[in-house]
Amino acid sequence: MVMEPLVGQTVAAKLRQGTLRLQELLAILIEVCQGLEAAHAQHLVHGGLAAENLLIVERPRQAPFVKILDFGVAR
């Protein structure tokens, strides 16, 4: 199994720090919904979606984006 190296912080960690504004949270939720829509189109259902499985990835000169992790319990 191969996975790209990712550097970022989970949504859970950001929430514990209290560093998410409403605008940021809404942007995250939109990306999560888009990611789940793509997974569902492939007949995959994430069985353990939680803030710990959402990684906010920072990229140089680009907006941060969300990766949905741990599809190990997907159906």
ZADOSE-459444 format. One record per residue: residue number from 1; residue in one letter; x, y, z of N, C-alpha, C in turn. Coordinates in Angstrom, 3 decimals. Example, Ala and Ser with C-alpha at 12.3 -4.5 7.8 and 13.67 -1.06 7.14 Angstrom:
2
<atom pos="1" code="A" n_px="13.190" n_py="-5.690" n_pz="7.800" ca_px="12.300" ca_py="-4.500" ca_pz="7.800" c_px="13.200" c_py="-3.300" c_pz="7.800"/>
<atom pos="2" code="S" n_px="12.850" n_py="-2.250" n_pz="7.080" ca_px="13.670" ca_py="-1.060" ca_pz="7.140" c_px="12.900" c_py="0.030" c_pz="7.870"/>
This chain:
75
<atom pos="1" code="M" n_px="0.845" n_py="-1.167" n_pz="0.000" ca_px="0.000" ca_py="0.000" ca_pz="0.000" c_px="0.894" c_py="1.234" c_pz="0.000"/>
<atom pos="2" code="V" n_px="0.563" n_py="2.199" n_pz="-0.805" ca_px="1.359" ca_py="3.416" ca_pz="-0.931" c_px="0.455" c_py="4.609" c_pz="-0.678"/>
<atom pos="3" code="M" n_px="0.990" n_py="5.589" n_pz="0.042" ca_px="0.238" ca_py="6.814" ca_pz="0.307" c_px="1.176" c_py="8.001" c_pz="0.177"/>
<atom pos="4" code="E" n_px="0.653" n_py="9.074" n_pz="-0.334" ca_px="1.479" ca_py="10.272" ca_pz="-0.472" c_px="1.839" c_py="10.820" c_pz="0.912"/>
<atom pos="5" code="P" n_px="3.029" n_py="11.406" n_pz="1.057" ca_px="3.377" ca_py="12.017" ca_pz="2.345" c_px="2.556" c_py="13.294" c_pz="2.542"/>
<atom pos="6" code="L" n_px="1.920" n_py="13.403" n_pz="3.679" ca_px="1.067" ca_py="14.553" ca_pz="3.972" c_px="1.555" c_py="15.255" c_pz="5.229"/>
<atom pos="7" code="V" n_px="1.589" n_py="16.570" n_pz="5.168" ca_px="1.951" ca_py="17.374" ca_pz="6.331" c_px="0.776" c_py="18.295" c_pz="6.604"/>
<atom pos="8" code="G" n_px="0.286" n_py="18.253" n_pz="7.812" ca_px="-0.839" ca_py="19.107" ca_pz="8.160" c_px="-1.282" c_py="18.869" c_pz="9.595"/>
<atom pos="9" code="Q" n_px="-2.476" n_py="19.302" n_pz="9.865" ca_px="-3.026" ca_py="19.199" ca_pz="11.211" c_px="-4.475" c_py="18.745" c_pz="11.087"/>
<atom pos="10" code="T" n_px="-4.894" n_py="17.848" n_pz="11.979" ca_px="-6.268" ca_py="17.369" ca_pz="11.908" c_px="-7.237" c_py="18.462" c_pz="12.353"/>
<atom pos="11" code="V" n_px="-8.460" n_py="18.327" n_pz="11.908" ca_px="-9.509" ca_py="19.247" ca_pz="12.346" c_px="-9.681" c_py="19.122" c_pz="13.860"/>
<atom pos="12" code="A" n_px="-9.550" n_py="17.916" n_pz="14.395" ca_px="-9.677" ca_py="17.715" ca_pz="15.846" c_px="-8.640" c_py="18.537" c_pz="16.604"/>
<atom pos="13" code="A" n_px="-7.396" n_py="18.529" n_pz="16.126" ca_px="-6.327" ca_py="19.291" ca_pz="16.785" c_px="-6.616" c_py="20.786" c_pz="16.721"/>
<atom pos="14" code="K" n_px="-7.081" n_py="21.247" n_pz="15.560" ca_px="-7.397" ca_py="22.675" ca_pz="15.431" c_px="-8.544" c_py="23.066" c_pz="16.352"/>
<atom pos="15" code="L" n_px="-9.546" n_py="22.205" n_pz="16.469" ca_px="-10.679" ca_py="22.502" ca_pz="17.359" c_px="-10.239" c_py="22.551" c_pz="18.825"/>
<atom pos="16" code="R" n_px="-9.334" n_py="21.646" n_pz="19.206" ca_px="-8.821" ca_py="21.662" ca_pz="20.588" c_px="-8.071" c_py="22.963" c_pz="20.883"/>
<atom pos="17" code="Q" n_px="-7.393" n_py="23.502" n_pz="19.866" ca_px="-6.651" ca_py="24.755" ca_pz="20.030" c_px="-7.571" c_py="25.969" c_pz="19.974"/>
<atom pos="18" code="G" n_px="-8.782" n_py="25.767" n_pz="19.479" ca_px="-9.710" ca_py="26.882" ca_pz="19.333" c_px="-9.303" c_py="27.845" c_pz="18.238"/>
<atom pos="19" code="T" n_px="-8.663" n_py="27.322" n_pz="17.168" ca_px="-8.135" ca_py="28.206" ca_pz="16.131" c_px="-8.967" c_py="28.235" c_pz="14.853"/>
<atom pos="20" code="L" n_px="-10.148" n_py="27.660" n_pz="14.865" ca_px="-10.976" ca_py="27.661" ca_pz="13.653" c_px="-12.065" c_py="28.722" c_pz="13.752"/>
<atom pos="21" code="R" n_px="-12.082" n_py="29.590" n_pz="12.757" ca_px="-13.169" ca_py="30.575" ca_pz="12.663" c_px="-14.304" c_py="29.940" c_pz="11.876"/>
<atom pos="22" code="L" n_px="-15.484" n_py="30.526" n_pz="11.958" ca_px="-16.654" ca_py="30.001" ca_pz="11.277" c_px="-16.410" c_py="29.869" c_pz="9.775"/>
<atom pos="23" code="Q" n_px="-15.794" n_py="30.869" n_pz="9.180" ca_px="-15.515" ca_py="30.841" ca_pz="7.743" c_px="-14.607" c_py="29.662" c_pz="7.369"/>
<atom pos="24" code="E" n_px="-13.595" n_py="29.410" n_pz="8.199" ca_px="-12.694" ca_py="28.285" ca_pz="7.951" c_px="-13.430" c_py="26.954" c_pz="8.103"/>
<atom pos="25" code="L" n_px="-14.249" n_py="26.872" n_pz="9.125" ca_px="-15.000" ca_py="25.647" ca_pz="9.371" c_px="-15.952" c_py="25.349" c_pz="8.218"/>
<atom pos="26" code="L" n_px="-16.623" n_py="26.360" n_pz="7.700" ca_px="-17.511" ca_py="26.163" ca_pz="6.563" c_px="-16.745" c_py="25.702" c_pz="5.329"/>
<atom pos="27" code="A" n_px="-15.574" n_py="26.268" n_pz="5.097" ca_px="-14.745" ca_py="25.854" ca_pz="3.957" c_px="-14.341" c_py="24.386" c_pz="4.104"/>
<atom pos="28" code="I" n_px="-14.008" n_py="23.979" n_pz="5.315" ca_px="-13.647" ca_py="22.584" ca_pz="5.581" c_px="-14.843" c_py="21.674" c_pz="5.310"/>
<atom pos="29" code="L" n_px="-15.998" n_py="22.052" n_pz="5.810" ca_px="-17.195" ca_py="21.226" ca_pz="5.620" c_px="-17.548" c_py="21.073" c_pz="4.146"/>
<atom pos="30" code="I" n_px="-17.389" n_py="22.123" n_pz="3.377" ca_px="-17.659" ca_py="22.039" ca_pz="1.933" c_px="-16.716" c_py="21.042" c_pz="1.280"/>
<atom pos="31" code="E" n_px="-15.425" n_py="21.106" n_pz="1.627" ca_px="-14.457" ca_py="20.172" ca_pz="1.047" c_px="-14.739" c_py="18.739" c_pz="1.472"/>
<atom pos="32" code="V" n_px="-15.117" n_py="18.543" n_pz="2.721" ca_px="-15.457" ca_py="17.199" ca_pz="3.194" c_px="-16.654" c_py="16.656" c_pz="2.421"/>
<atom pos="33" code="C" n_px="-17.662" n_py="17.475" n_pz="2.234" ca_px="-18.845" ca_py="17.044" ca_pz="1.475" c_px="-18.470" c_py="16.692" c_pz="0.037"/>
<atom pos="34" code="Q" n_px="-17.613" n_py="17.472" n_pz="-0.580" ca_px="-17.174" ca_py="17.182" ca_pz="-1.951" c_px="-16.377" c_py="15.875" c_pz="-1.998"/>
<atom pos="35" code="G" n_px="-15.524" n_py="15.662" n_pz="-1.005" ca_px="-14.747" ca_py="14.424" ca_pz="-0.947" c_px="-15.625" c_py="13.203" c_pz="-0.742"/>
<atom pos="36" code="L" n_px="-16.605" n_py="13.331" n_pz="0.146" ca_px="-17.523" ca_py="12.208" ca_pz="0.383" c_px="-18.390" c_py="11.942" c_pz="-0.843"/>
<atom pos="37" code="E" n_px="-18.776" n_py="12.998" n_pz="-1.532" ca_px="-19.555" ca_py="12.830" ca_pz="-2.762" c_px="-18.747" c_py="12.020" c_pz="-3.784"/>
<atom pos="38" code="A" n_px="-17.453" n_py="12.328" n_pz="-3.919" ca_px="-16.601" ca_py="11.590" ca_pz="-4.852" c_px="-16.452" c_py="10.126" c_pz="-4.416"/>
<atom pos="39" code="A" n_px="-16.290" n_py="9.898" n_pz="-3.123" ca_px="-16.180" ca_py="8.529" ca_pz="-2.615" c_px="-17.478" c_py="7.760" c_pz="-2.854"/>
<atom pos="40" code="H" n_px="-18.604" n_py="8.394" n_pz="-2.573" ca_px="-19.901" ca_py="7.735" ca_pz="-2.761" c_px="-20.146" c_py="7.411" c_pz="-4.226"/>
<atom pos="41" code="A" n_px="-19.649" n_py="8.247" n_pz="-5.130" ca_px="-19.783" ca_py="7.980" ca_pz="-6.561" c_px="-19.040" c_py="6.695" c_pz="-6.949"/>
<atom pos="42" code="Q" n_px="-18.024" n_py="6.326" n_pz="-6.144" ca_px="-17.271" ca_py="5.088" ca_pz="-6.358" c_px="-17.812" c_py="3.956" c_pz="-5.474"/>
<atom pos="43" code="H" n_px="-18.981" n_py="4.178" n_pz="-4.879" ca_px="-19.657" ca_py="3.199" ca_pz="-4.008" c_px="-18.845" c_py="2.895" c_pz="-2.750"/>
<atom pos="44" code="L" n_px="-18.140" n_py="3.894" n_pz="-2.234" ca_px="-17.406" ca_py="3.774" ca_pz="-0.973" c_px="-18.102" c_py="4.605" c_pz="0.089"/>
<atom pos="45" code="V" n_px="-18.271" n_py="4.006" n_pz="1.252" ca_px="-18.850" ca_py="4.717" ca_pz="2.392" c_px="-17.820" c_py="4.684" c_pz="3.510"/>
<atom pos="46" code="H" n_px="-17.427" n_py="5.849" n_pz="3.991" ca_px="-16.454" ca_py="5.935" ca_pz="5.086" c_px="-17.171" c_py="5.549" c_pz="6.368"/>
<atom pos="47" code="G" n_px="-16.671" n_py="4.518" n_pz="7.036" ca_px="-17.359" ca_py="4.002" ca_pz="8.215" c_px="-16.945" c_py="4.641" c_pz="9.524"/>
<atom pos="48" code="G" n_px="-16.002" n_py="5.570" n_pz="9.509" ca_px="-15.541" ca_py="6.141" ca_pz="10.765" c_px="-15.178" c_py="7.602" c_pz="10.647"/>
<atom pos="49" code="L" n_px="-16.000" n_py="8.353" n_pz="9.952" ca_px="-15.684" ca_py="9.766" ca_pz="9.737" c_px="-15.733" c_py="10.527" c_pz="11.060"/>
<atom pos="50" code="A" n_px="-14.643" n_py="11.209" n_pz="11.352" ca_px="-14.536" ca_py="12.001" ca_pz="12.580" c_px="-13.502" c_py="13.093" c_pz="12.340"/>
<atom pos="51" code="A" n_px="-13.480" n_py="14.073" n_pz="13.217" ca_px="-12.541" ca_py="15.193" ca_pz="13.087" c_px="-11.091" c_py="14.713" c_pz="13.077"/>
<atom pos="52" code="E" n_px="-10.818" n_py="13.574" n_pz="13.705" ca_px="-9.464" ca_py="13.013" ca_pz="13.714" c_px="-9.058" c_py="12.484" c_pz="12.344"/>
<atom pos="53" code="N" n_px="-10.031" n_py="12.205" n_pz="11.480" ca_px="-9.757" ca_py="11.666" ca_pz="10.149" c_px="-9.771" c_py="12.732" c_pz="9.059"/>
<atom pos="54" code="L" n_px="-9.808" n_py="13.974" n_pz="9.443" ca_px="-9.812" ca_py="15.075" ca_pz="8.483" c_px="-8.526" c_py="15.871" c_pz="8.666"/>
<atom pos="55" code="L" n_px="-7.665" n_py="15.830" n_pz="7.663" ca_px="-6.364" ca_py="16.486" ca_pz="7.745" c_px="-6.370" c_py="17.744" c_pz="6.893"/>
<atom pos="56" code="I" n_px="-6.045" n_py="18.862" n_pz="7.509" ca_px="-5.912" ca_py="20.126" ca_pz="6.788" c_px="-4.462" c_py="20.222" c_pz="6.331"/>
<atom pos="57" code="V" n_px="-4.280" n_py="20.179" n_pz="5.007" ca_px="-2.942" ca_py="20.152" ca_pz="4.412" c_px="-2.606" c_py="21.555" c_pz="3.913"/>
<atom pos="58" code="E" n_px="-1.471" n_py="22.046" n_pz="4.347" ca_px="-0.980" ca_py="23.358" ca_pz="3.918" c_px="-0.072" c_py="23.165" c_pz="2.713"/>
<atom pos="59" code="R" n_px="-0.236" n_py="24.013" n_pz="1.700" ca_px="0.597" ca_py="23.954" ca_pz="0.501" c_px="1.178" c_py="25.333" c_pz="0.249"/>
<atom pos="60" code="P" n_px="2.430" n_py="25.388" n_pz="-0.201" ca_px="3.032" ca_py="26.691" ca_pz="-0.500" c_px="2.265" c_py="27.412" c_pz="-1.609"/>
<atom pos="61" code="R" n_px="1.979" n_py="28.664" n_pz="-1.384" ca_px="1.329" ca_py="29.544" ca_pz="-2.366" c_px="-0.036" c_py="29.046" c_pz="-2.840"/>
<atom pos="62" code="Q" n_px="-0.685" n_py="28.189" n_pz="-2.055" ca_px="-2.024" ca_py="27.707" ca_pz="-2.383" c_px="-2.860" c_py="27.659" c_pz="-1.110"/>
<atom pos="63" code="A" n_px="-4.153" n_py="27.661" n_pz="-1.288" ca_px="-5.048" ca_py="27.574" ca_pz="-0.134" c_px="-4.941" c_py="26.182" c_pz="0.486"/>
<atom pos="64" code="P" n_px="-5.115" n_py="26.086" n_pz="1.800" ca_px="-5.129" ca_py="24.767" ca_pz="2.446" c_px="-6.294" c_py="23.930" c_pz="1.906"/>
<atom pos="65" code="F" n_px="-6.141" n_py="22.621" n_pz="1.969" ca_px="-7.232" ca_py="21.752" ca_pz="1.559" c_px="-7.357" c_py="20.595" c_pz="2.530"/>
<atom pos="66" code="V" n_px="-8.481" n_py="19.887" n_pz="2.452" ca_px="-8.789" ca_py="18.833" ca_pz="3.413" c_px="-8.645" c_py="17.469" c_pz="2.742"/>
<atom pos="67" code="K" n_px="-7.958" n_py="16.570" n_pz="3.426" ca_px="-7.857" ca_py="15.177" ca_pz="3.004" c_px="-8.662" c_py="14.340" c_pz="3.989"/>
<atom pos="68" code="I" n_px="-9.502" n_py="13.478" n_pz="3.461" ca_px="-10.253" ca_py="12.548" ca_pz="4.303" c_px="-9.399" c_py="11.287" c_pz="4.428"/>
<atom pos="69" code="L" n_px="-9.045" n_py="10.938" n_pz="5.661" ca_px="-8.140" ca_py="9.820" ca_pz="5.924" c_px="-8.885" c_py="8.606" c_pz="6.452"/>
<atom pos="70" code="D" n_px="-8.180" n_py="7.513" n_pz="6.512" ca_px="-8.599" ca_py="6.275" ca_pz="7.164" c_px="-9.862" c_py="5.679" c_pz="6.553"/>
<atom pos="71" code="F" n_px="-9.759" n_py="5.348" n_pz="5.286" ca_px="-10.860" ca_py="4.634" ca_pz="4.639" c_px="-10.745" c_py="3.137" c_pz="4.909"/>
<atom pos="72" code="G" n_px="-9.947" n_py="2.755" n_pz="5.908" ca_px="-9.751" ca_py="1.343" ca_pz="6.228" c_px="-11.016" c_py="0.632" c_pz="6.633"/>
<atom pos="73" code="V" n_px="-11.988" n_py="1.346" n_pz="7.140" ca_px="-13.252" ca_py="0.728" ca_pz="7.540" c_px="-14.365" c_py="1.053" c_pz="6.546"/>
<atom pos="74" code="A" n_px="-13.972" n_py="1.421" n_pz="5.318" ca_px="-14.960" ca_py="1.758" ca_pz="4.290" c_px="-15.694" c_py="0.511" c_pz="3.834"/>
<atom pos="75" code="R" n_px="-16.926" n_py="0.723" n_pz="3.417" ca_px="-17.721" ca_py="-0.373" ca_pz="2.866" c_px="-17.969" c_py="-0.090" c_pz="1.411"/>
